[in-house]
Amino acid sequence: MLTDLRAELDGRLRELTGSFDELVAASADSNADDEHDPEGATIAFERSQLDTIVRHVRHQLAETDAALGRVEAGTYGVCEVCGRPVPVARLEARPVARTCVGCAA
């Protein structure tokens, strides 16, 4: 499940990065004065929003890589706080979970 999630996130990151590059290229020829350009605020907002999504996906990718590292180390599914097993239902819902439900609360 983690390898599938990683592949999905990697593909999404490539798509988003391409979209970000396209947005930057498209706005390069536009008026750089966002304050007086009616489209400027929209372009700046879209760029900021896309940047936030890219950072979120990168974080998810890092968490997935960390979970894969725990699988290799034999510690996947063990709470990093109390050392008890993380319930399977939690791992199914959140495969990158580092803690059990009690410690997460």
N, C-alpha and C positions, 0 to 999 in steps of 0.2 A: 504494500500500500504506500509506503514511504517513497519508494523509487518512482511509482506512478505519480505521486504528488509532486516530487521534485521535477520530473519531466514536464508536467503541466505548468508548474510555476516558471520553469526555465523558458518554455515557449511563450508564456504570457509576458514575461519580462522582455523577451526579444520583440514581441509585437508592440508593447508599450514604448520601448526605447525607440523603435522605428517611428511610432506615432509622434513621439516627442521631437525627434529629429525633423520630421516633416512639418510639425507645427512651428518650430524655430525657423526652418527654411522659408516657410510660407510667410512668416511675419517679418522676415529680414527686409523685404521690399516695402513693408508698410511704414506708415508714419511712426517714428519712434516716440512721439509726444503723446503718451497715453492720456494725459489730462485733457487734451483738446481734440483728440481723435475719437470719434464715436465708436470705432471698432477697437481702439486700443485697450480699453478696460476689459473687454471681452477676451481679447487675445491674452492679456496678462493673467486673467482669471483662469482661462483654460490651461495655460502653461503651468500655473501654480498648482492647479488641481491634478494635472497629469503628473507633475513632479512628486506630489504627495502619494499618488497611487504607485508610482515606480518605487519610491522609498519603502512603502508598505510591502510590496511584493518582494523586494530585496530582503527585507526583514523576515518574511515568511520563508524565503529560500534559505537564509542562514539558520533559522530554527529547524528546518527540515534536514539540513546538512548536519546540524548538531544531533538530531534524533538518530540519523543514520550512523553517526559516530558512536552513539550510545549502544546501538545494535551491535556494532563491531566489537565494542568493549564489553558487551554482555551485561550492560546496566540499563538497557531499555526496559521500561515498564516498572522501574524501581524509583520510588519517590526520592528526590534529591534532598528533601528536608528530613523526613522521618525514617527513610529506608524501607518502608513497607511497600508491597506491590501496588501499583496504580491499577485500579479496576479496568478490566477489558473494555467495558462500556465507555469509559472515559477515553481510552486510547482509540476506540473506534470513532468517537465523536471528535476528538482532538488528538490526532496521531503524534503531534509534537509535544504533548503534555510532559512536563518535567516533574510534576508533583501530583500527589493523590488529591482527591476532592477536599478532604479535611484540611490539608496544608495549603491548598490553593485559596481556601476561604480566609 
